[in-house]
Amino acid sequence: MFSKIAESPKLAQYRKKHTEEDIAEFCVYYSKRLRLSIFNANIGKNKGVTINGRYIYEFYPGNTYAQTQRLLEVASDAWQEHIQACSACTNGCIQDGFEITDMFDNLENTGWPTV
């Protein structure tokens, strides 16, 4: 998601207002919030993964609707690209559900919610 944000001409103003570290923190937060949706899709509880704007508003409470939509677009694009990479990855994040995984849980700050 971070690279998609960095590449997006539509998010130039967003990048000017936020440091790379802030953007990275947002990307990790958003990814961790998606874990339940990813797990539910993997076990067949849901038909697919829900890319949710609520998570953006949780992290950026004053975000505009237009910017939220642009962030949702990059999140969706990143997810489509990521799911292709997941099939060959050894971390097993999707298969392991809420088990600790290197991809998400070896973070210095583990206070972000996962559901």
C-alpha positions in Angstrom: 0.0 0.0 0.0 2.9 2.3 0.8 4.3 2.1 -2.7 0.9 2.6 -4.2 0.5 5.8 -2.2 4.0 6.9 -3.3 3.1 6.3 -6.9 -0.3 7.9 -7.0 -0.5 11.4 -8.6 -3.9 11.7 -7.0 -2.3 11.6 -3.5 0.4 14.2 -4.1 -1.3 16.6 -1.5 -1.6 13.7 1.0 2.1 13.0 0.7 3.0 16.7 1.2 1.0 16.7 4.5 2.3 13.5 5.9 5.9 12.2 6.5 6.9 8.8 5.1 6.9 7.5 8.7 3.3 8.7 9.2 2.3 7.1 5.9 4.0 3.8 6.8 2.2 3.8 10.2 -1.1 4.3 8.5 -0.3 1.4 6.0 0.5 -0.9 8.9 -2.6 0.1 10.8 -4.8 -0.4 7.8 -3.3 -3.7 7.0 -3.8 -5.0 10.5 -7.4 -3.8 10.5 -7.9 -5.9 7.3 -6.8 -9.1 8.9 -10.2 -10.2 10.1 -11.7 -9.6 6.7 -8.9 -11.5 5.0 -9.3 -14.4 7.5 -13.1 -14.5 7.0 -12.7 -14.5 3.2 -10.1 -17.3 3.5 -12.3 -19.6 5.5 -15.3 -18.9 3.3 -17.3 -16.9 5.8 -17.3 -13.9 3.4 -17.2 -13.9 -0.4 -14.2 -11.6 -0.5 -12.1 -9.0 1.4 -13.9 -5.8 2.3 -11.7 -2.7 1.7 -13.3 -0.5 4.4 -13.2 3.4 4.5 -14.0 3.2 8.2 -10.4 2.2 9.0 -9.2 5.3 7.2 -11.5 7.6 9.2 -10.3 5.8 12.4 -6.7 6.8 11.6 -7.5 10.2 10.1 -10.7 11.4 11.8 -10.8 14.6 9.8 -10.1 13.1 6.4 -12.1 14.3 3.5 -14.5 12.0 1.5 -12.5 12.6 -1.7 -9.1 11.7 -0.1 -10.7 8.7 1.6 -11.9 7.5 -1.8 -8.4 7.9 -3.2 -6.9 6.0 -0.3 -9.5 3.2 -0.8 -8.5 3.0 -4.5 -4.9 2.5 -3.7 -5.8 0.0 -0.9 -7.8 -2.0 -3.4 -5.0 -1.9 -6.0 -2.5 -2.9 -3.4 -4.7 -5.8 -2.2 -5.0 -7.1 -5.8 -1.3 -7.0 -6.3 -0.6 -8.4 -2.8 -2.9 -11.4 -3.1 -0.8 -12.5 -6.1 2.4 -12.4 -4.0 0.7 -14.2 -1.1 0.3 -17.4 -3.0 4.1 -17.8 -3.0 4.9 -16.3 0.4 6.1 -18.5 3.3 4.8 -16.3 6.1 1.4 -17.9 5.9 -0.5 -14.8 7.2 -3.7 -15.7 5.5 -3.6 -19.4 6.3 -2.7 -18.8 10.0 -5.5 -16.3 10.7 -4.7 -14.6 14.0 -1.5 -16.5 14.8 1.6 -14.4 15.2 3.3 -13.8 11.9 6.5 -12.1 11.0 4.7 -10.0 8.4 2.4 -8.3 10.9 3.5 -8.9 14.5 7.2 -8.3 14.7 6.6 -4.6 15.1 8.2 -2.3 17.7 4.7 -0.9 18.6 2.1 -3.6 18.9 -0.7 -1.5 20.2 -2.6 -1.3 16.9 -5.9 -3.2 16.8 -6.3 -6.3 14.6 -10.1 -6.6 14.6 
